[in-house]
Amino acid sequence: MKLPRRNFLHLAAGAAALPAVSRLASAQAYPSRPVRIVVGLAPAGTNDITARLMGQWLSERLGQQFVIENRPGAGTNIATEMVVRAPADGYTLLLVGAYNAINATLYEKLNFNFIRDIAPVASIGRVPLIMVVNPSVPAKTVPEFIVFAKANPGKISMASAGNGTTPHVAGELFKMMAGIDMVHVPYRGNGPAITDLLGGQVQVLFAGTPEAIEHIRAGRLRPLAVTDTTRLEALPDIPTVGEFVAGYEASAWLGLGAPKNTPTEFIEKLNNAINAGLADPKIKARLAEMGGILLAGSPADFGKFIAEETDKWGKVIRALNIKAE
């Protein structure tokens, strides 16, 4: 039977619209059951707090439980591989961080390629570090510290939260750009590093803002500078490292990722919901309390940011021959 041209065009247009309608219906139905957010670090730290804050928001916003699952180990690589191998159905997400960008070069053999195997969903925020010293250190500014370090090469101990962590590579970048020599002393986390810094066993630490801020306010640690390009709202009188060492910047950062090939419409729905959360006054205030700087944007924006961070830290790690523990 020969169809009239008008009927044929109507049928063709309807058929072409079916995939779009199907995707719309699929996105509207998602999520229809609980969603896991896998965190590669132990509970109670900044990463875990941020994941739970956003998980609660997403639960309320999207009508399904977003459950936080902590899978620490191997520098967060266990959690990352778990998500890489999960079904690409939008029901397993990864709390992505600066450690993923660092690990891409730090570990010589990984069972995944982070940029290839994890789809960026949404950025959440940056958390600058603070360069803090024990009060016994005579330097009160970054220039004074550089002079002190150059006068005492190899005699100043720089603590970190562990080999290859953001505090470690932030300190190594500072050493490289300032032209100084300090001895790296790795710890198992920020807590033990701060304990020894308070006790004077080590002299300097590039500390996470949440872990250091109360010690700064109490006068137990002396802040020299923050590692972001702008001063912190919570500590406006502390300068940035970049005000003295041109071009320096190093921050922890967080966002969400999903297994590659996760439907685009699911990613867009999650991205929109997270950006709405970052505009919510309560979430903004809570992240600001932890020293966070919001990073709302599209999945493409986040993907570009991840690629830039991976390239940046890769150059530092290769230049200094930093190896995983």
HELIX and SHEET records of a PDB file:
HELIX    1   1 ARG A    5  ALA A   29  1                                  25    
HELIX    2   2 THR A   46  LEU A   62  1                                  17    
HELIX    3   3 ALA A   74  THR A   76  5                                   3    
HELIX    4   4 ASN A   77  VAL A   84  1                                   8    
HELIX    5   5 ALA A   98  LEU A  106  1                                   9    
HELIX    6   6 PHE A  114  ASP A  117  1                                   4    
HELIX    7   7 VAL A  142  ALA A  151  1                                  10    
HELIX    8   8 THR A  166  ALA A  178  1                                  13    
HELIX    9   9 ASN A  190  GLY A  199  1                                  10    
HELIX   10  10 THR A  209  ARG A  217  1                                   9    
HELIX   11  11 VAL A  241  GLU A  243  5                                   3    
HELIX   12  12 THR A  264  LEU A  278  1                                  15    
HELIX   13  13 PRO A  281  GLU A  289  1                                   9    
HELIX   14  14 PRO A  299  LEU A  320  1                                  22    
SHEET    1   A 8 PHE A  66  ASN A  70  0                                        
SHEET    2   A 8 VAL A  35  VAL A  39  1                                        
SHEET    3   A 8 THR A  92  GLY A  97  1                                        
SHEET    4   A 8 SER A 251  PRO A 259 -1                                        
SHEET    5   A 8 ILE A 118  VAL A 133 -1                                        
SHEET    6   A 8 VAL A 204  GLY A 208 -1                                        
SHEET    7   A 8 SER A 157  SER A 160  1                                        
SHEET    8   A 8 VAL A 183  PRO A 186  1                                        
SHEET    1   B 6 PHE A  66  ASN A  70  0                                        
SHEET    2   B 6 VAL A  35  VAL A  39  1                                        
SHEET    3   B 6 THR A  92  GLY A  97  1                                        
SHEET    4   B 6 SER A 251  PRO A 259 -1                                        
SHEET    5   B 6 ILE A 118  VAL A 133 -1                                        
SHEET    6   B 6 ARG A 222  VAL A 226 -1                                        
SHEET    1   C 6 PHE A  66  ASN A  70  0                                        
SHEET    2   C 6 VAL A  35  VAL A  39  1                                        
SHEET    3   C 6 THR A  92  GLY A  97  1                                        
SHEET    4   C 6 SER A 251  PRO A 259 -1                                        
SHEET    5   C 6 ILE A 118  VAL A 133 -1                                        
SHEET    6   C 6 ILE A 293  LEU A 294 -1                                        
END                                                                             
